[in-house]
Amino acid sequence: MVREVLFDVGSTLVRPCPSVAETMARVAAERGHALSTDDFAVHMPAMEAFYEAEYRRDGDFWCSQEGSTTIWLDQYRLVCRRMGLEHDAEGMARAVHEAYRKPGQWGVYPDVSACLDGLEERGFALGVVSNWDAGLEGLLQGLRLLPRFGAVVASAALGRRKPDPAIFEAACAALGVPPSEAVHVGDRPDADGDGAAAAGIRPVIVDRAGAEEGCGYERIRRLTDLLELL
């Protein structure tokens, strides 16, 4: 019997909005650089590849506030260097990072509200488990999502990160529900799927792009599909 549903945050509940490329172009203009969103968009795949390589090498940067800040700054610095903005890479990176500390820079996916409404109506306990900095609760509060969740566990605050089972176990303990009666929904088969499974939690991968067909875990294309799955 499932009594609890846990959610990842990034690419599951929320996404950057405006996009990183749009935000970098805005910050560049404010700092006197005549560059467009398209100019920055060309380098987004390289930024994403850099993050993936760093995460697979050692994702423990998510275990501290300092580390979780540094990984974002490093990504923005990389893009700036590729854009020929070495002389302002530090200032640009810090300005972009500061922008994304604000709720107004994030958009909630349109399927979130209906999903959470349906789960609440059925009496499920709800929580968040995310590789995120210690400002996660403030972000969720600003997006009017925090009251939905009985527990919010951010890796930088706990000092443990997905796929470590301990971060999932902490959320279950906070909600008073055993892992065997929990489901975790996230977008990454490695962090969300493997981590939840290791904790004895049923993993569900939200695969909006249809790119995780062979992941080995249950998949949904929209969060509202979870209502039927459960």
WOMO-V769772 format. One record per helix or strand of 2 or more residues. SS is the DSSP state (a for helix, b for strand). FROM is the first residue (numbers start at 0). TO is the last residue. If there is no record, write none. Layout:
<<SS | FROM | TO> <SS | FROM | TO>>
//
This chain:
<<b | 3 | 6> <b | 13 | 15> <a | 19 | 29> <a | 36 | 40> <a | 43 | 62> <a | 64 | 81> <a | 85 | 98> <a | 102 | 104> <b | 105 | 107> <a | 111 | 120> <b | 124 | 129> <a | 135 | 141> <a | 145 | 147> <b | 150 | 153> <a | 154 | 157> <a | 164 | 174> <a | 178 | 180> <b | 181 | 185> <a | 188 | 197> <b | 201 | 205> <b | 217 | 219> <a | 224 | 228>>
//
